[in-house]
Every structure is written in structure tokens, then in C-alpha cells.
Amino acid sequence: MSRPWAEGTTGAFKRQVSSFREVVSPTHPIYKPAKNRYWLYVSLACPWAHRTMITRALKGLSSVIGLTVVHWHLDDKGWRMLPAPAEITDDDKKNFHTFHGGIKPTEEDVSHPVGDVKNDSARLWIDSTFDPNNGFERLSELYHKSQPDYSARYTVPVLWDTETKTIVNNESADIIRILNSGVFDEVAGDEATHLDLVPKELEAQIDEFNSWVYDNINNGVYKAGFSESAAVYEKEVTNIFNHLDKVEKILEEKYDVLAGKHGKDNKDKILKEYFTIGHQLTEADVRLYTTIVRFDPVYLQHFKCNFTSIRGGYPFIHLWLQNLYWNYKEFRFTTNFDHCKLHYTRSHTRINPLGITPFGPKPAIIPL
């Protein structure tokens, strides 16, 4: 594959800026909230897309916004989807409106071999789903339908408007704010949870936390993994673990406060308030989770982020991760370790030219 991540000759990673940045709002001249009008195109492997899936699930919007999952293997033409079946059944239609878009999550307590799975595997509802809106088989077709002269990379997630046949937004940070804003609550009816992931009194803290977590951890693993210079890699990987240390300290202090409040043996009550910001689940947890849940299964070996593992070196981050995964189905059912491991190890041929997918860790996530 080419080097879409390299910046000039420095060997440093530079992330592409998203091109489509519209919002959905009752006051928007075009994009107004409606049931079944908007559709998400995601990759289960991609942490940026994963945060939109979690937010959609937490907000109770699965029946309002459908979900198409692209194939885990990213080839030189970009993301692809499987062809639509000759007949779309009622079960197919229901699958698009589950937490996981019809692709069931990997079994939680088992790490099983995937070495015999081929890159061109075409197992519907396992490797990928299809596009029921346009019949497209490439994500690039969505981009060119929206903007015929589009020439940048074709990225996920995509929030698509089925009415105007155009991309509303392809920036994950925007999309999760749109989903959280409450604009879909009325059309979601009784299924809307009315959960606010960015409460006003915590917004400044969430934004500040997100800012350094994004640059140094979410994007940091890519800066380390896609480095094409030893000096750049060593600088970036050190930076990641310095900031993981910072998160660990925040969560350790949070745990101590909660243990003092509820008693150190009252773990259930502690975990109900054990989050990064405040004492409730927020967007900060969602955005950090999608990197941390991939850390031991992928980034540790594939991106050489190997000072230590989360499970072995960060007990408070690890407990926070286990709490979200095991106690919140919206996190667990949108996490697919097979897609994560297969995507990175098979798609990044410069990093892993033999395409061998590691068998471990076993288990992918340790039971709480």
C-alpha cells in the first residue's frame, strides 16, 4: 500500500482533515432530524468509527439511524462492502438497526484463531454488511456521489443523508456531538435514553481531557505505529506512555475518593461512579475507550507500543476498561476483536508484510 500517513520526508504521521462538516438540526435548511433518514457507515476496526457506534447505542438511536459495516480488510481502493443479496429480508432490515450493525461481537472469553480467514473472505454479517440505500460496494462511491471531484482518502465514519444522497459529516468528533445533542430524541420516542454525554457543567473538563487524550493517546498510537524513522517512533511511543501514566493517576485518585466514600470493599458502588470526568459516563470515556480496548490486542505489538500492556502495567485504567466493557452492553456489543486484529495486521502491509495475525492475547479482555 502507499503511505497516506507520511508527512514529507520526516517519517512522521499526519492525519487527514475531514471534509464534510454539516450538522443535523431542526433549524438547518437541509439536514433536519427524521427517523430512518440518516445512516452511518462504519468500520468495526476503526476507533474513530467505533465512538459513533457507542454513542448511537448509548443514546437509544439504533432504530432511528441504520448502520452499515464495511469489510475489515482495507485494500488499495479503500473500504469495501459486500454485494447486496438478491432479496433483502425482514431479518436483514433488523440487523442494520442493532448495536453492532448485524455483525455479532467476538466471543468475550475466548481468543480463537483467525489465520485461515482470507482477505477476500465474503461472509455476510461476519466480514461485512451491505449498502441497502444505494447498492454501493465501495465507500468511495459515497464520497463521489457527494462530491464528484473528491480526491482525498475515503475515511470512516460517514453520516449519510438518504434523502439528498450526500454525506452530512465524516468527522467522528462532530458526529458524536450531533447524536448526543438530543435532536433525534423526539423521533426515537420511547427508545431514546436522554443520556447527556456532555453535560454543561462538565463540558469544559471533557473538552480539555479530550484534547490531550486525542493528540497523545488516540492519535498517539498511530504516530508511533506509522513512524518511518526510529527517532520519531521513540519520541512518540514515549509520549504515549507518559500520557497513559497521566490517565492512570487520574483514575487512581478517582478510585481512592470513591473507596473513601463507599468503603474499599464496596466495589459495585465504586464502579457505578468510576469514570474519567465527574461521577458519570461521559464522552471522555467513550473517546478514550476505543483506543484502550484495542491497546493489548493490537497496538502493543502491531504499533510497537510495548513499554507495557494495559492489563499488566496500568491497574486503574484496566479496571476502568473492564467496567465499561462488562457492565455496559453498548461498549461490549460494539467491540469486535476479530475485525480489529484482522484489519490492522492484514491492511498495513508495510508494517506487517506477511499478514500474520497474532493469536493472543488470551483472553482478548479479562473478565471483571
C-alpha positions in Angstrom: 0.0 0.0 0.0 1.0 3.6 -0.4 2.0 5.9 2.6 -1.1 8.0 3.2 0.2 8.7 6.7 3.7 10.1 6.0 4.4 13.8 6.1 7.1 14.7 3.6 10.4 13.1 4.3 10.2 13.4 8.1 8.7 9.9 8.7 6.1 11.5 10.9 2.4 10.7 10.8 -0.1 13.4 9.7 -3.9 12.7 10.0 -6.1 13.8 7.1 -8.6 16.6 8.0 -12.3 15.7 7.5 -14.0 17.4 4.6 -17.7 17.2 5.4 -18.8 19.1 8.5 -22.5 19.8 8.4 -24.9 19.2 11.3 -28.4 17.9 11.8 -30.7 20.4 13.4 -34.4 21.4 13.4 -33.1 24.9 12.2 -30.8 23.6 9.5 -32.1 24.5 6.0 -31.5 20.9 4.7 -30.5 18.4 7.3 -33.4 18.2 9.8 -33.9 15.3 12.2 -36.1 12.4 11.0 -36.4 8.7 11.6 -34.6 6.5 9.1 -33.3 9.4 7.1 -29.7 9.2 8.2 -27.3 6.3 8.0 -23.9 5.5 9.5 -21.2 3.7 7.5 -18.5 2.4 9.9 -15.6 0.0 10.4 -15.6 -2.1 13.5 -11.8 -1.9 13.4 -11.6 1.9 13.4 -11.6 3.6 16.8 -13.0 6.8 15.3 -16.0 5.0 13.8 -16.4 2.9 17.0 -17.0 6.0 19.1 -20.0 6.9 16.8 -21.4 3.3 17.3 -21.1 3.5 21.1 -22.8 6.9 21.2 -25.6 5.8 18.9 -26.2 2.8 21.2 -26.0 4.8 24.4 -28.5 7.4 23.1 -31.0 4.8 22.1 -30.8 5.7 18.4 -30.3 2.3 16.8 -33.9 2.2 15.4 -33.6 5.7 14.1 -30.2 5.6 12.4 -29.1 2.5 10.4 -25.6 1.1 10.4 -23.6 -0.5 7.5 -20.3 -2.1 8.5 -17.5 -2.2 5.9 -15.2 -5.1 5.4 -12.3 -5.3 7.8 -9.7 -5.6 5.0 -8.7 -2.2 3.6 -7.2 -2.6 0.1 -5.6 -0.1 -2.3 -9.1 1.0 -3.3 -10.2 1.8 0.2 -13.0 0.4 2.3 -15.5 -2.0 0.6 -18.9 -3.6 1.4 -20.3 -6.9 0.3 -22.8 -7.0 -2.6 -26.5 -6.8 -1.6 -28.3 -10.1 -1.6 -31.0 -10.7 -4.3 -33.7 -10.3 -1.7 -33.4 -8.2 1.5 -35.3 -9.9 4.2 -37.0 -8.5 7.3 -34.2 -10.0 9.4 -31.7 -8.2 7.2 -33.5 -4.9 7.9 -33.5 -5.6 11.6 -29.8 -6.3 11.6 -29.0 -2.8 10.4 -30.7 -1.4 13.5 -28.8 -3.4 16.2 -25.9 -2.0 18.3 -23.4 -3.9 16.1 -25.0 -3.5 12.7 -25.7 -7.2 12.4 -22.2 -8.3 12.9 -22.1 -10.0 16.3 -19.3 -9.2 18.7 -16.4 -11.5 19.1 -16.9 -14.1 21.9 -15.7 -12.3 25.0 -13.9 -15.0 26.9 -12.1 -16.7 24.0 -9.3 -15.7 21.6 -9.7 -18.0 18.7 -7.5 -18.5 15.5 -8.3 -16.3 12.5 -5.2 -17.2 10.5 -7.2 -19.2 7.9 -9.5 -16.3 7.1 -8.6 -14.9 3.7 -8.5 -11.2 2.9 -11.2 -11.7 0.2 -13.5 -13.6 2.6 -17.1 -12.6 1.8 -19.1 -13.9 4.8 -22.2 -11.7 5.0 -22.9 -10.5 8.6 -19.4 -11.7 9.6 -16.9 -9.9 7.5 -19.1 -7.0 6.3 -22.6 -6.0 5.6 -24.0 -4.3 2.5 -25.3 -0.9 1.5 -29.2 -1.1 1.3 -29.5 2.6 0.4 -27.5 2.9 -2.8 -26.3 -0.6 -3.6 -22.7 0.7 -3.5 -19.9 -1.7 -2.9 -17.2 0.9 -2.2 -17.2 3.6 0.4 -15.5 5.8 -2.3 -18.9 5.8 -4.2 -20.5 7.7 -1.3 -17.8 10.3 -1.5 -18.0 10.7 -5.2 -21.8 10.8 -5.1 -21.5 13.7 -2.7 -18.6 15.4 -4.4 -17.7 14.2 -7.9 -14.2 15.7 -7.8 -13.3 14.4 -4.3 -9.6 13.4 -4.3 -8.7 12.7 -0.7 -8.8 9.5 1.2 -12.1 7.7 1.9 -12.5 7.6 5.6 -15.0 6.2 8.1 -17.2 7.1 9.8 -19.7 8.6 7.4 -23.0 10.1 8.4 -25.1 9.8 5.2 -28.4 11.5 4.3 -30.6 9.1 2.3 -32.9 11.9 1.2 -30.4 14.2 -0.5 -27.9 11.3 -1.2 -25.0 13.1 0.3 -22.5 12.9 3.1 -23.6 15.1 6.1 -20.4 14.7 8.1 -17.3 12.4 8.2 -15.7 13.8 11.4 -16.3 11.4 14.3 -16.0 14.2 16.9 -18.8 16.1 15.2 -21.0 13.0 14.7 -21.0 12.0 18.3 -21.9 15.6 19.3 -24.7 15.5 16.8 -26.0 12.2 18.1 -25.7 13.4 21.7 -27.4 16.8 21.1 -30.9 15.4 21.5 -32.0 16.3 18.0 -33.1 12.7 17.4 -34.8 12.1 20.8 -38.3 13.0 19.7 -38.2 10.8 16.6 -36.6 7.9 18.7 -39.6 8.1 21.0 -39.6 5.7 24.0 -36.2 4.2 22.9 -34.4 7.5 23.4 -32.4 7.3 26.7 -32.0 11.1 27.1 -28.5 10.4 28.4 -26.3 13.5 28.1 -22.7 12.6 27.5 -21.6 16.2 27.5 -23.4 17.9 30.5 -22.9 21.6 30.5 -21.3 21.6 34.0 -18.6 19.1 32.8 -18.2 20.3 29.2 -15.0 22.4 29.8 -13.4 19.5 31.6 -14.4 17.0 28.9 -13.1 19.2 26.1 -9.8 19.7 27.9 -9.4 15.9 28.7 -10.4 15.0 25.1 -7.8 17.4 23.7 -4.7 15.9 25.2 -6.0 12.3 25.1 -6.7 12.7 21.3 -3.3 14.1 20.5 -1.2 11.9 22.7 -3.1 8.6 23.1 -5.9 8.2 20.4 -3.7 9.6 17.7 -0.5 8.9 19.5 -0.6 5.2 18.8 -0.8 6.0 15.1 2.0 8.5 15.3 4.2 5.7 16.9 3.0 2.9 14.7 3.2 4.7 11.3 6.6 6.3 12.1 9.1 5.7 9.4 12.0 7.0 11.4 13.4 5.4 14.6 13.9 8.8 16.2 10.2 9.8 15.6 9.0 6.4 16.8 10.9 6.5 20.0 9.7 10.1 20.8 6.1 9.2 20.0 5.9 5.9 21.9 7.5 7.6 25.0 4.9 10.3 24.8 2.0 7.8 24.7 3.1 6.1 27.9 3.8 9.4 29.6 0.1 10.3 29.0 -1.1 6.8 29.9 0.7 7.5 33.2 -1.4 10.7 33.5 -4.7 8.9 32.9 -3.6 6.2 35.4 -3.0 8.9 38.1 -6.4 10.5 37.4 -8.2 7.1 37.8 -6.2 6.1 40.8 -7.1 9.3 42.6 -10.8 8.9 41.5 -10.8 5.3 42.9 -9.3 6.4 46.2 -12.0 9.1 46.6 -14.8 6.6 45.8 -13.3 4.0 48.1 -13.4 6.6 50.9 -17.0 7.4 50.0 -18.4 3.9 49.7 -15.8 1.8 51.5 -13.0 -0.1 49.8 -14.9 -3.4 49.8 -18.0 -1.9 48.1 -16.7 -2.4 44.6 -20.1 -2.4 42.9 -20.9 1.1 44.2 -17.4 2.3 43.3 -17.7 1.1 39.7 -21.0 2.9 39.2 -19.2 6.2 39.6 -15.8 5.2 38.3 -15.3 7.4 35.2 -12.7 9.8 33.9 -14.6 13.0 34.4 -17.1 13.6 37.2 -19.1 10.6 38.6 -21.0 9.7 35.4 -20.4 8.2 32.0 -19.3 11.0 29.6 -18.0 11.5 26.1 -14.5 11.4 27.6 -14.9 7.8 28.5 -16.3 6.9 25.0 -13.4 8.6 23.2 -10.7 7.0 25.5 -12.3 3.6 25.5 -11.9 2.9 21.7 -8.1 3.2 21.9 -7.7 1.4 25.3 -9.8 -1.6 24.3 -7.5 -2.0 21.2 -4.3 -1.5 23.0 -3.4 -5.0 24.2 -4.9 -6.9 21.2 -3.4 -4.6 18.5 -1.3 -1.6 19.4 1.0 -3.3 21.8 2.6 -5.5 19.1 1.4 -4.0 15.8 2.3 -0.4 16.5 5.2 -1.3 18.8 3.6 0.4 21.8 5.2 -2.2 24.1 6.6 -0.5 27.2 3.9 -2.5 29.0 0.4 -3.7 28.5 -2.7 -2.1 29.9 -3.6 -5.3 31.8 0.0 -5.6 33.1 1.1 -2.1 33.8 -2.0 0.1 34.4 -4.3 -1.5 37.1 -6.7 1.5 37.4 -7.0 2.0 33.6 -7.5 -1.7 33.3 -10.3 -1.8 35.9 -12.0 1.2 34.2 -11.8 -0.7 30.8 -13.2 -3.8 32.3 -16.0 -1.9 34.0 -17.1 -0.3 30.7 -16.8 -3.5 28.7 -18.5 -5.9 31.1 -21.1 -3.6 32.7 -22.3 -1.6 29.7 -23.6 -3.7 26.8 -23.3 -0.7 24.4 -19.5 -0.9 24.8 -19.3 -4.7 24.7 -21.7 -5.4 21.8 -19.9 -2.8 19.5 -16.4 -4.2 20.2 -15.3 -6.8 17.7 -11.7 -8.1 18.3 -11.6 -10.2 15.1 -12.3 -7.1 12.9 -9.7 -5.1 14.9 -6.9 -7.7 14.7 -7.6 -8.7 11.1 -7.8 -5.2 9.8 -4.6 -3.9 11.3 -2.5 -7.0 10.6 -3.8 -7.6 7.0 -4.2 -4.0 5.8 -0.9 -2.4 6.9 1.4 -4.4 4.6 4.4 -2.1 5.2 4.2 -2.8 8.9 3.2 -6.5 8.7 4.2 -7.7 5.2 3.5 -11.4 6.0 0.0 -10.6 7.2 0.2 -13.0 10.2 -2.4 -12.1 12.8 -1.3 -12.8 16.4 -3.2 -15.4 18.2 -3.3 -13.6 21.5 -3.8 -12.0 23.9 -5.9 -14.7 25.6 -8.5 -13.7 26.5 -8.9 -10.6 24.5 -10.3 -8.9 27.6 -10.1 -10.3 31.1 -13.4 -10.8 32.9 -14.2 -8.4 35.6 
